Amino acid sequence: MKKITEERFGLVMIIATLVVIVLIAGQFLVHRQKNRDKAVRTEGRNVVHLLTNLSYEQLVPPQRQNSILDLLNSRQIGSDFAYAVVVNTSGQPLATSASGVALIPPADLQKDKTLWATEHEFQTQADQRTVLEFRGPILTQGELVGYVRVGYFKPQLELQELPFIAQLALPIFLLVPLTYVLIRRELKPIKEANKEINQAMQRQHISMATDSSDNFQDFMRNFKLFVHEIDRRFSELNDQNLKTKATTHTLNYNRQRIESALQALPDAVLVMDETGKATFANSKLKTATGYSLASIIGTKPNEWCEDKEVSDLLAKYYNNQSRLHRSDSVDFKPPHNPETTLAVSAYPLFTPKDTETIFGTLVIFQDKTHDILAKIARDQFIGNVAHELKSPLNVIHMSAEALLDESNTSTDERIHTINIINDEVERLSSLITNLLNITMMEAGTMILDYQRVKVFDFLQDTLDSVARGGTADDTQFDVQLSNNLSTLEIDKNLLRVALNNLLTNAVKYNKPNGKVTLFADETDDELTIKISDTGIGISDQDQEHIFDKFYRSENDAVRQKPGHGLGLALAKEIIESHGGKLSLQSTLGVGSTFTVTLKKTSSLLKAR
């Protein structure tokens, strides 16, 4: 069977070689004929062009003289040249030259009359050979006087080319045995490949088309089955790949949602895997700690954190598995911002299916600076309030004890003691009122009772109430108010408290026989009230905290005066609740000017 197959293969190669030789010979002859046909057409056009450019006398000489057509005929010996003739417009020959007898076919020049060069094809009557005729007009002084007709036999296949074809076919035919040997040698790897394919198909439990591996056809059948199986496996892998991609997209989407949620948290967040390496950090971590995210991601805490307490805390969560259900917290002051305090809290992350298996740690860096400052402020507030309440209570207690001792107390002393008690009660009442007002202002629970008030009368009454106080006896008041001031819708009682605090301070901290100036002016947009004094003034350092609650300067001149440090803070809150602004200009030892600016809006300010 193997021998028959090899003989069949050799016969097929011989037949294929003969077919190739025939095709090559045919293509060669056709190519040769096309080239000759192209050459004939080119020569015919050139000859006609040359002859038509000659004069009529040169083409048709006198009798017994050789014409140029005779010269043309002598030069065309051995070519496909058939004839050349000059005719008049009626078609009658005037000069003739032909390579044979009676080759010139008749032509209807009247029907085909034209001034352009043309081509025609005829059949000779003698041997029915095809003639290609090239025709051109003869012009004398622009007049058509005749035509030049030049004919060539159409090229045919030439048998003289057969020896060359035989020489070309011989080496091709001799290549057959060499090719056969080479193919046999090249088919040997295919045989081995077929064997490998068979073994691979057997390992995959794929049925083979045939167990033989001696010929190319068996190899191709097995190869086709093998390719089909590979295609099927690729289809399965592609389906699995699509499912994997869909799952991956879903996981990525869920991951992005989780990361977006972590990015939106107000605190800095760090996620570590079970080995302690950081796998995620939101953008707030860099702002909070000062460490770049590039230096954190992919590293352990001891590689990026310089704080030993923080690194030791986080190390416990990936070094000690016994702390799975416990979370700890330490305070951390970032090196780049030591005034900030961060609470670092670590929480273990468990797998969804096993709450005993940890797969990471969630670390939250929470800024607790505000809470610390709030606690400090609260403690200071309580201490200040206690101090401010204790001082008048002590005075009242001592005065009450003095009144109880009637035997050693005169009437004048009793009256003086009662006045002291009354002053301290008023001081307590003022302190409590200010505390309640400023607390309600800060909490936003104060409801303003707007009333339409004449600004001039309101300011004058407020100043008069302060001037009637006992502490203003030696103070000069300079009132600079215009009677044409507008009416203003305000909470009269609250704004009176604010201005009363400003005027009282101007009197309290003034120099002996000092002056207090009350000035008011308005524009189309705002009302401006200025309260100036010639008192002790306020230093630049004190001006930074002058509106803080319970703040009092360390200046001895200030400490000698009674006060609890709430008046200016309350005044600022009241003015700002009216949409206004309170500002200060002061020079130590010269005096101070407090400026109240209230915006004039359609709902607050009405024309008088």
C-alpha positions in Angstrom: 0.0 0.0 0.0 2.9 2.3 0.8 4.6 1.6 -2.5 1.4 2.2 -4.5 1.0 5.5 -2.8 4.6 6.5 -3.6 4.2 5.5 -7.3 0.9 7.5 -7.5 2.7 10.5 -6.0 5.5 10.2 -8.6 3.0 10.0 -11.5 1.1 13.0 -10.2 4.4 14.9 -10.1 5.2 14.0 -13.7 1.8 15.0 -14.9 1.9 18.2 -12.9 5.3 19.0 -14.5 4.0 18.5 -18.0 1.1 20.7 -17.3 3.4 23.4 -16.0 5.6 23.1 -19.1 2.6 23.5 -21.4 1.4 26.5 -19.4 4.8 28.1 -19.5 5.1 27.5 -23.3 1.7 28.9 -23.9 2.3 31.9 -21.8 5.6 32.5 -23.6 4.0 32.3 -27.1 1.2 34.5 -26.1 3.6 37.0 -24.6 5.7 37.0 -27.8 2.7 37.5 -30.0 1.5 40.4 -27.9 4.9 42.0 -28.1 5.0 41.6 -31.9 1.5 43.0 -32.2 2.4 46.0 -30.1 5.6 46.5 -32.2 3.7 46.4 -35.5 1.1 48.9 -34.3 3.9 51.2 -33.0 5.8 50.9 -36.3 2.6 51.5 -38.4 1.7 54.6 -36.5 5.2 56.0 -36.8 5.4 55.3 -40.6 2.0 57.0 -41.2 3.0 59.9 -39.1 6.3 60.3 -41.0 4.7 60.0 -44.5 1.9 62.5 -43.7 4.4 65.0 -42.7 6.0 64.9 -46.2 4.8 67.1 -49.1 2.5 65.8 -51.8 5.2 66.1 -54.4 7.6 63.9 -52.3 4.9 61.3 -51.9 3.8 61.3 -55.6 6.8 62.0 -57.8 6.7 62.4 -61.6 6.4 59.3 -63.7 9.5 57.0 -64.1 10.9 58.2 -60.8 11.0 56.0 -57.7 8.8 57.2 -55.0 9.5 57.2 -51.3 7.2 54.2 -51.0 9.6 52.1 -53.0 12.3 53.0 -50.5 10.0 52.1 -47.7 9.3 48.7 -49.3 13.0 48.0 -49.7 13.7 48.7 -46.0 10.9 46.4 -44.8 12.2 43.1 -46.2 11.7 40.2 -43.8 9.2 42.1 -41.6 5.4 41.9 -41.4 5.1 44.9 -43.9 2.3 44.3 -46.4 1.9 47.4 -48.5 2.0 51.2 -48.7 -0.1 53.3 -51.0 -0.9 57.0 -51.6 -4.5 57.5 -52.9 -6.5 60.6 -53.7 -9.7 61.5 -51.9 -11.7 59.1 -54.3 -9.5 56.2 -53.3 -7.6 55.9 -56.7 -3.9 54.9 -56.2 -1.4 57.6 -57.0 1.8 55.8 -55.7 2.1 52.2 -54.7 4.6 49.8 -53.1 3.6 46.3 -52.0 5.5 43.2 -50.8 3.1 40.9 -52.7 0.7 41.0 -55.6 -2.8 42.6 -55.3 -2.6 42.9 -51.4 -4.1 46.3 -51.2 -7.8 45.8 -50.2 -10.4 48.3 -51.4 -11.6 51.0 -49.0 -14.6 53.4 -49.0 -12.7 56.6 -48.2 -15.8 58.8 -48.8 -17.6 57.0 -46.0 -14.6 57.0 -43.6 -13.5 60.5 -44.6 -11.5 62.1 -41.7 -8.6 64.4 -41.0 -7.2 62.2 -38.3 -5.0 59.1 -38.4 -7.0 55.9 -38.1 -6.5 52.2 -37.8 -8.5 49.5 -39.7 -8.4 45.7 -40.0 -9.0 43.7 -43.2 -8.9 40.1 -44.5 -6.8 39.4 -47.7 -8.8 37.7 -50.4 -6.0 35.3 -51.4 -5.0 33.6 -48.1 -7.4 35.3 -45.7 -4.6 36.8 -43.6 -5.5 39.6 -41.3 -4.0 43.0 -42.3 -3.7 46.0 -39.9 -4.0 49.1 -42.0 -2.9 52.5 -40.7 -4.3 55.5 -42.5 -3.4 59.2 -42.4 -4.6 62.3 -44.4 -2.4 64.2 -46.8 -2.9 68.0 -46.6 -1.7 70.7 -49.0 -2.1 74.2 -47.8 -4.8 73.0 -45.4 -6.8 71.1 -48.1 -7.3 67.4 -48.0 -5.7 65.9 -51.3 -5.4 62.3 -50.4 -4.5 59.6 -47.9 -1.5 57.4 -47.0 -2.4 53.8 -46.4 0.1 51.5 -44.8 -0.6 47.8 -44.1 1.0 45.2 -41.9 0.2 41.5 -41.5 -1.1 40.8 -38.0 1.5 38.7 -36.2 0.8 34.9 -35.8 2.3 32.2 -33.6 5.7 31.3 -35.0 6.9 27.7 -34.9 10.5 28.8 -34.9 10.1 29.4 -31.2 9.6 25.7 -30.5 13.4 24.9 -30.1 13.7 27.6 -27.4 10.6 26.3 -25.7 12.1 22.8 -25.7 15.3 24.1 -24.2 13.2 25.8 -21.5 11.1 22.7 -20.8 14.1 20.3 -20.4 15.5 21.7 -17.2 12.0 22.0 -15.7 11.4 18.3 -16.5 14.7 17.3 -15.0 13.8 19.0 -11.8 11.1 16.4 -11.2 13.2 13.7 -9.7 15.2 16.2 -7.6 12.0 17.7 -6.4 10.6 14.2 -5.6 13.6 13.4 -3.5 13.4 16.8 -1.7 9.7 16.4 -1.0 10.3 12.9 0.4 12.9 14.3 2.7 10.7 17.2 3.7 7.8 14.9 4.4 9.8 13.0 7.0 9.2 15.7 9.7 5.5 15.6 8.8 5.5 11.9 9.5 7.0 12.6 12.9 4.6 15.4 13.5 1.7 13.1 12.7 3.0 10.7 15.2 3.2 13.4 17.9 -0.4 14.5 17.0 -1.6 10.9 17.4 0.0 10.6 20.8 -1.4 14.0 21.8 -4.9 13.0 20.7 -4.6 9.7 22.5 -3.6 11.5 25.7 -6.7 13.7 25.3 -8.9 10.7 24.5 -9.7 12.0 21.0 -10.6 9.4 18.4 -8.3 9.5 15.4 -9.3 9.2 11.7 -6.6 6.5 11.1 -3.7 5.0 13.1 -1.4 5.1 10.0 1.2 7.8 9.8 2.9 6.7 6.5 1.3 9.2 4.1 0.4 12.8 3.9 -3.3 12.2 3.6 -3.4 10.4 7.0 -1.5 13.3 8.5 -3.9 15.9 7.1 -7.0 14.0 8.4 -5.5 13.7 11.9 -4.3 17.3 11.7 -7.8 18.4 10.8 -9.3 16.6 13.7 -6.5 18.0 16.0 -7.2 21.5 14.8 -10.9 21.0 15.3 -10.3 19.8 18.8 -8.0 22.8 19.5 -10.7 25.1 18.1 -13.3 23.5 20.4 -10.9 23.9 23.4 -10.2 27.5 22.4 -14.0 28.1 22.3 -14.4 26.7 25.8 -11.4 28.8 27.0 -12.9 31.9 25.3 -16.2 31.3 27.1 -14.4 30.8 30.4 -12.4 34.0 29.6 -15.6 36.0 29.0 -17.0 34.8 32.3 -13.7 35.6 34.0 -13.7 39.1 32.4 -17.3 39.7 33.5 -16.4 38.6 37.0 -13.3 40.8 37.0 -15.3 43.8 35.8 -17.8 43.1 38.6 -15.1 42.9 41.1 -13.4 46.0 39.8 -16.7 47.9 39.9 -17.3 46.8 43.5 -13.7 47.6 44.3 -14.1 51.1 42.8 -17.3 51.6 44.8 -15.6 50.6 48.0 -12.6 52.8 47.2 -14.9 55.7 46.3 -16.7 55.3 49.6 -13.4 55.2 51.5 -12.3 58.3 49.6 -15.5 60.1 50.6 -14.9 59.5 54.3 -13.9 62.6 56.3 -11.1 60.7 58.0 -7.8 59.3 56.6 -8.0 55.6 55.8 -5.4 52.9 55.4 -6.0 49.3 54.4 -3.3 46.6 55.0 -3.2 43.0 53.9 -2.5 40.0 56.2 1.3 40.6 55.8 1.0 44.2 56.9 1.7 45.8 53.5 -0.5 48.8 52.7 -2.9 48.0 49.7 -5.0 51.2 49.8 -4.9 54.7 51.2 -7.3 57.5 50.5 -6.1 60.9 49.5 -6.7 62.4 53.0 -3.9 60.2 54.5 -1.2 62.3 52.9 -2.8 65.5 54.2 -3.2 64.1 57.7 0.2 62.4 58.1 2.4 64.3 55.7 3.7 61.0 54.1 3.2 60.5 50.3 1.0 57.7 49.2 3.8 56.4 47.0 5.9 55.8 50.1 3.0 54.1 51.9 1.5 51.7 49.3 3.2 48.3 49.2 5.2 48.9 52.4 4.8 47.9 56.1 4.2 50.6 58.8 7.7 50.4 60.2 9.0 51.3 56.7 7.2 54.6 56.4 6.0 55.6 59.9 8.5 57.3 62.2 6.2 57.1 65.2 7.1 54.0 67.2 3.7 53.7 69.0 1.8 53.7 65.7 4.1 51.2 64.0 4.1 48.9 67.1 0.3 49.1 67.2 -0.2 48.2 63.6 2.5 45.5 63.8 0.4 43.6 66.4 -2.4 43.1 63.8 -0.3 41.1 61.4 2.2 39.5 63.8 -0.2 38.3 66.5 -3.2 36.3 65.4 -4.5 36.1 69.0 -5.7 39.8 68.8 -8.2 39.1 66.1 -11.3 40.4 67.9 -9.7 43.5 69.5 -9.2 47.0 68.3 -6.8 49.6 69.8 -6.1 53.3 69.4 -3.1 55.5 70.0 -2.6 59.3 69.6 -0.2 60.5 66.9 1.2 63.9 66.2 2.3 64.2 62.5 5.9 65.4 62.1 4.9 68.0 59.5 2.1 69.4 61.8 2.8 68.7 65.5 -0.1 71.0 66.6 -2.5 68.4 65.2 -3.4 65.3 67.1 -4.6 62.2 65.2 -6.4 59.2 66.9 -5.0 56.1 65.1 -7.5 53.2 65.4 -6.9 49.7 63.9 -9.7 47.3 63.1 -9.2 43.7 62.0 -10.9 42.6 58.7 -12.3 39.1 58.5 -13.2 36.8 55.6 -16.9 36.7 54.9 -17.2 32.9 55.4 -14.9 32.7 58.4 -15.0 35.3 61.2 -11.9 33.7 62.8 -9.7 34.3 59.7 -8.2 37.7 59.3 -7.2 38.9 55.8 -6.3 42.5 56.5 -6.5 45.5 58.8 -8.5 48.8 58.5 -6.6 51.8 60.0 -8.4 55.1 60.6 -6.6 58.3 61.3 -9.1 60.6 62.9 -8.3 64.3 63.6 -9.2 64.9 67.2 -7.6 68.3 67.5 -11.0 70.0 67.5 -12.3 67.8 70.2 -9.2 68.4 72.4 -9.4 72.2 71.8 -13.2 72.0 72.6 -12.5 70.1 75.8 -9.8 72.7 76.8 -12.2 75.5 76.0 -15.0 73.9 77.9 -12.8 73.4 81.0 -11.6 77.0 80.7 -15.2 78.2 80.3 -16.3 76.3 83.4 -13.3 77.6 85.3 -14.0 81.2 84.2 -17.7 81.0 85.0 -16.9 79.4 88.4 -14.4 82.2 89.1 -16.7 85.0 88.0 -19.6 83.5 90.1 -17.4 82.9 93.1 -16.0 86.4 93.4 -19.4 88.2 93.8 -20.7 85.4 96.0 -17.7 85.8 98.4 -18.4 89.5 98.6 -22.1 88.9 99.2 -21.2 86.3 101.9 -18.8 88.6 103.7 -21.3 91.5 103.5 -24.1 89.3 104.9 -21.9 88.3 107.8 -21.2 91.9 108.5 -24.9 92.7 108.5 -25.5 89.8 111.0 -23.2 91.5 113.5 -25.6 94.3 114.4 -23.8 95.3 117.6 -20.7 96.5 115.8 -22.3 97.9 112.6 -23.5 101.4 112.3 -26.4 102.6 110.1 -24.0 104.0 107.5 -22.0 100.9 107.4 -25.2 98.8 106.9 -26.3 101.0 104.0 -22.8 100.8 102.4 -22.8 97.0 102.9 -26.3 96.7 101.4 -25.1 98.8 98.4 -22.2 96.4 97.9 -24.6 93.4 98.0 -26.8 95.1 95.5 -23.8 95.9 93.1 -22.6 92.3 93.3 -26.1 91.0 92.7 -26.3 93.2 89.6 -22.9 91.9 88.6 -24.1 88.3 88.9 -27.3 89.1 87.0 -25.3 90.8 84.2 -22.9 87.8 84.1 -25.8 85.3 83.9 -27.7 87.3 81.4 -24.6 87.6 79.2 -23.9 83.9 79.5 -27.5 83.0 78.5 -27.5 85.4 75.6 -24.1 84.4 74.2 -25.0 80.7 74.6 -28.3 81.1 72.8 -26.5 83.1 70.0 -23.9 80.4 69.5 -26.5 77.6 69.6 -28.7 79.5 67.1 -31.7 79.4 69.3 -32.0 83.1 69.8 -35.0 84.5 68.0 -34.6 88.2 67.1 -37.6 90.5 67.8 -37.3 93.0 64.9 -38.9 96.5 65.5 -38.7 99.7 63.6 -36.5 102.0 65.5 -35.4 105.6 64.9 -31.6 105.3 64.8 -31.0 108.8 66.3 -33.4 108.3 69.3 -32.1 104.8 69.9 -28.4 105.8 70.0 -29.2 108.9 72.2 -31.2 106.9 74.7 -28.4 104.2 74.9 -25.8 106.9 75.5 -28.0 108.6 78.1 -28.4 105.4 80.1 -24.6 104.9 80.2 -24.0 108.5 81.1 -26.3 108.3 84.0 -24.3 105.5 85.5 -22.2 106.2 88.6 -18.8 105.5 86.8 -19.4 108.1 84.1 -19.3 111.2 86.4 -15.9 112.5 85.2 -16.3 111.4 81.5 -17.0 113.9 78.7 -19.4 112.7 76.0 -19.2 114.0 72.4 -22.3 113.1 70.4 -22.0 113.4 66.6 -25.4 112.2 65.4 -27.5 113.5 62.5 -31.2 114.1 63.1 -31.8 112.7 59.6 -30.7 109.2 60.3 -33.0 106.5 58.9 -35.2 104.2 60.8 -33.9 100.7 61.3 -35.6 97.3 61.9 -33.6 95.7 64.6 -34.0 93.7 67.9 -33.8 96.9 70.0 -33.1 95.2 73.3 -30.3 93.0 72.0 -28.6 95.7 70.0 -28.9 98.0 73.0 -27.0 95.4 75.1 -24.2 95.3 72.4 -23.9 99.1 72.2 -24.2 99.4 76.0 -21.3 97.0 76.5 -19.1 99.0 74.0 -20.0 102.4 75.7 -19.5 101.0 79.2 -16.1 99.7 78.3 -15.2 103.1 76.7 -16.1 104.7 80.1 -14.6 102.0 82.3 -11.2 101.8 80.6 -10.9 105.6 79.9 -8.5 107.9 81.6 -9.6 110.4 84.3 -11.6 113.2 82.6 -11.4 111.3 79.4 -13.7 111.7 76.4 -16.1 109.2 74.8 -17.3 110.0 71.2 -20.5 108.5 69.7 -20.5 109.0 65.9 -23.1 107.7 63.4 -23.3 108.1 59.6 -25.0 106.3 56.7 -24.7 105.8 53.0 -27.0 104.2 50.5 -25.7 100.7 51.5 -24.8 100.8 55.2 -25.1 102.4 58.6 -21.8 103.1 60.5 -21.6 103.6 64.2 -18.3 104.5 65.9 -17.6 104.5 69.6 -14.2 106.1 70.5 -12.4 106.7 73.7 -9.2 108.4 74.9 -8.4 105.5 77.3 -5.6 103.1 78.0 -5.8 101.5 74.5 -5.3 97.8 73.5 -2.0 96.2 72.5 -1.6 94.4 69.2 -1.3 91.1 71.0 -4.5 91.6 73.0 -6.4 92.7 69.8 -6.0 89.2 68.4 -8.1 87.7 71.3 -10.2 90.7 72.3 -13.4 89.1 71.1 -12.8 85.7 72.7 -15.0 84.7 75.6 -13.6 85.3 79.1 -10.5 86.9 77.6 -9.0 89.8 79.6 -5.7 91.5 79.1 -2.8 91.0 81.5 -2.4 94.7 81.5 -2.5 96.0 85.2 -4.7 98.9 84.2 -7.2 96.4 82.8 -7.0 94.0 85.8 -7.7 96.8 88.2 -11.2 97.2 86.6 -14.0 94.7 87.3 -15.1 92.6 84.4 -15.7 89.0 83.3 -14.6 89.1 79.6 -18.0 88.4 78.0 -19.1 91.9 77.0 -17.2 92.3 73.7 -17.8 88.6 72.7 -21.5 89.1 73.3 -21.5 92.4 71.4 -19.8 90.8 68.4 -22.3 87.9 68.4 -25.3 90.3 68.5 -24.0 92.6 65.7 -23.2 89.7 63.5 -26.7 88.2 64.1 -28.0 91.4 62.6 -25.9 90.8 59.5 -23.4 93.5 60.6 -19.7 93.6 61.4 -17.7 94.8 64.5 -14.1 96.0 64.0 -11.5 97.6 66.2 -8.7 100.2 65.8 -6.6 100.9 68.9 -3.3 102.3 69.9 -1.9 101.4 73.3 -1.9 104.5 75.6 -3.9 106.6 73.1 -7.4 105.1 72.9 -9.7 102.7 71.0 -12.4 103.0 68.3 -15.0 100.3 67.9 -16.8 100.4 64.5 -20.3 98.8 64.0 -21.3 98.4 60.4 -24.9 97.4 59.6 -25.9 96.6 56.0 -29.0 98.5 54.7 -31.3 96.0 53.1 -34.9 96.4 52.0 -36.0 94.2 54.9 -33.9 95.9 57.6 -33.7 99.6 56.7 -36.6 101.8 55.8 -36.4 105.5 54.7 -37.5 107.9 57.4 
